[in-house]
C-alpha cells in the first residue's frame, strides 16, 4: 500500500495518478472534511487545463491582468494573453478527491499523522488513534510537513505570515491588485464584481 499524508491538491492528485496505474493507495487527512480550512488564494494559470479539465462548479472567475502598486501608490498594469483562473479551492480539492476515489483510492478523514517506524520491508504509521502499514509514504501535508520533519527532509525553511479574508467590495472583476513593500505584500483578488479575497503576507509581525 502507498500512503499519502494530506488530502490537498497535491496529495489528491498524486493519489489519483497512482490509483489509475493500479496501485493500492490510501489518503489520510487530519481534518474531518476535504477542502477545509481553505489555505490558498486560488489563482492558477490556464495551463492547468493541460493537466486536467476544469469544472464550472469550481471556476469562480477569470482575470485578464494585474495592477501592481508601489509604496507611493503608483501602479503599472500588466495584461496577460490568456486569462488566469480563480478557483473555489474547497470544491477543487473535493473534485480531485472524487476522481482519486473513482480510480480506487481510499480516504481516511480525521486521521492526524503522528509518526512512523521503519520496519524491515514496510513502514508502520501511527495516526491519532490507529496504526497502518505501508510500503511507501508520500508527504503531502503542507509547508509545515510533519512527514518531512520526521524524515529529515525539512531543511532550513523560512516563512512569512499571511492572512486572507473574503469580503464584499466593489472591484474590477478582470484585475488582480498587488501591493508591494519592503517587508510585506498584499493582494485583492476578485471572485466577482462585488466579492474579493483580500490578504497580506508580512515578514515582520
C-alpha atoms as one frame of an Amber mdcrd trajectory, in Angstrom:
protein
   0.000   0.000   0.000   1.074   3.588  -0.698   0.046   6.058   1.999  -0.470
   9.714   1.070  -0.458  12.079   4.052  -2.601  15.117   3.287  -5.711  15.474
   1.116  -4.904  18.797  -0.503  -4.498  19.208  -4.284  -1.022  17.620  -4.380
  -1.991  14.635  -2.243  -5.282  14.019  -4.012  -3.817  14.318  -7.480  -0.869
  12.019  -6.806  -3.335   9.531  -5.292  -5.386   9.727  -8.492  -2.325   9.120
 -10.694  -1.120   6.190  -8.578  -4.546   4.583  -8.325  -5.028   4.990 -12.062
  -1.869   2.924 -12.537  -3.335   0.162 -10.399  -1.553   0.942  -7.131  -3.311
   0.414  -3.808  -3.488   3.938  -2.345  -4.801   5.362   0.907  -5.052   9.105
   1.627  -5.019  10.319   5.235  -6.369  13.771   6.158  -6.323  15.240   9.647
  -9.448  17.366   9.112 -12.963  15.936   9.027 -13.778  17.297   5.581 -11.748
  17.834   2.428 -11.057  21.447   1.467 -11.402  22.897   4.971  -9.858  25.152
   6.039  -9.146  26.999   2.777  -5.458  27.947   2.799  -4.886  29.433  -0.636
  -5.944  32.407  -2.748  -6.726  30.060  -5.615  -5.111  31.708  -8.644  -3.830
  29.341 -11.327  -2.777  29.858 -14.919  -4.848  28.390 -17.709  -2.089  25.813
 -18.299  -3.709  23.776 -15.512  -6.157  22.621 -18.180  -3.268  20.791 -19.838
  -3.214  18.599 -16.720  -6.920  18.125 -16.015 -10.196  19.604 -17.304 -11.787
  22.195 -15.042 -15.438  22.041 -13.969 -17.653  25.116 -13.891 -18.574  24.399
 -10.279 -15.127  25.389  -9.035 -14.175  28.140 -11.516 -15.174  31.371  -9.744
 -13.722  33.914 -12.149 -11.155  34.564 -14.865  -8.855  37.581 -14.788  -7.028
  39.318 -17.636  -4.416  41.420 -15.856  -2.592  42.603 -12.749  -2.218  46.077
 -11.260   0.989  46.299  -9.239   1.223  49.142  -6.711   4.444  50.552  -5.263
   4.643  52.004  -1.699   3.914  55.519  -3.056   0.680  54.157  -4.606   1.890
  54.445  -8.188   0.918  51.465 -10.277   1.565  49.661 -13.515  -0.901  47.495
 -15.411   0.204  44.140 -16.800  -2.177  42.484 -19.227  -1.912  38.758 -19.848
  -2.621  36.986 -23.125  -4.534  34.072 -21.631  -6.789  34.539 -18.592  -5.740
  33.285 -15.181  -8.363  31.295 -13.284  -9.729  31.943  -9.792 -10.680  28.636
  -8.204 -13.075  27.697  -5.453 -10.378  25.806  -3.566 -12.779  23.781  -1.434
 -14.667  22.467  -4.459 -11.423  21.961  -6.389  -9.937  19.839  -3.594 -13.144
  17.804  -3.351 -13.128  17.196  -7.117  -9.569  15.867  -7.022 -10.536  13.565
  -4.159 -13.535  12.324  -6.149 -11.507  11.407  -9.234  -8.957   9.642  -6.995
 -11.764   7.705  -5.284 -13.232   6.783  -8.651  -9.904   5.134  -9.508  -9.935
   3.157  -6.247  -8.066   5.359  -3.735  -9.380   5.160  -0.150  -9.738   8.247
   2.036  -9.449   8.366   5.822 -10.613  11.684   7.298  -9.891  12.768  10.858
  -6.566  10.901  10.797  -3.745  13.102  12.074  -0.278  11.812  11.260   1.871
  11.340  14.376   4.933   9.294  13.455   6.232   6.251  11.622   8.597   3.416
  12.398  10.737   1.825   9.694  10.385  -1.949   9.695  12.314  -4.386   7.501
  10.098  -4.179   4.420   7.492  -1.564   5.328   6.623   1.483   7.430   4.304
   1.332  10.419   2.445   4.644  10.509   0.861   5.993  13.671  -2.132   8.294
  13.434  -4.084   9.802  16.326  -5.932   6.550  17.057  -4.865   3.900  14.518
  -1.852   2.158  13.011  -1.414   1.371   9.317   1.343  -0.488   7.491   2.596
   0.881   4.201   5.408   0.231   1.731   5.687   3.890   0.702   4.803   7.177
   2.444   4.094  10.338   0.439   4.276  13.542   2.481   1.722  15.973   1.043
   0.987  17.652   4.371   1.905  21.224   3.530   4.779  23.633   4.251   4.972
  22.626   7.934   5.083  18.949   6.897   5.467  16.616   9.856   6.407  13.845
   7.442   9.330  15.962   6.191  10.423  16.797   9.738  10.451  13.176  10.890
  12.155  12.031   7.681  14.940  14.612   7.981  13.844  16.365   4.779  12.511
  19.573   6.314  15.657  21.635   5.872  16.093  25.252   6.924  12.740  26.623
   5.826  11.837  30.258   6.342   8.275  31.561   6.371   6.287  34.753   6.181
   2.947  35.141   7.939  -0.139  35.587   5.783  -3.769  36.386   6.448  -6.651
  36.479   3.977 -10.319  37.396   4.230 -13.216  37.031   1.840 -15.243  40.251
   1.779 -17.810  42.321  -0.033 -16.051  45.007  -2.082 -16.756  46.536  -5.475
 -13.782  45.777  -7.669 -12.905  45.351 -11.340 -13.614  41.605 -11.875 -10.925
  41.372 -14.567  -7.947  42.586 -12.499  -5.917  41.415  -9.519  -4.294  44.154
  -7.414  -0.862  43.516  -5.875   0.639  45.876  -3.247   4.406  45.702  -2.742
   6.635  46.996   0.044   9.965  46.030   1.599   8.662  43.645   4.261   5.212
  42.716   3.024   2.937  42.342   0.051  -0.833  42.467  -0.218  -3.424  41.375
  -2.750  -7.032  41.855  -3.804  -8.348  39.015  -5.945 -11.878  39.312  -7.348
 -14.303  36.417  -7.286 -16.809  38.731  -8.976 -17.534  42.443  -9.288 -18.692
  42.596  -5.658 -16.737  39.877  -3.775 -12.962  39.730  -3.308 -10.277  37.781
  -1.478  -8.015  40.337   0.199  -4.881  39.430   2.108  -1.437  40.373   3.309
   1.784  38.446   3.897   4.485  40.008   6.080   7.991  39.100   7.203   7.716
  41.014  10.499   4.504  40.847  12.546
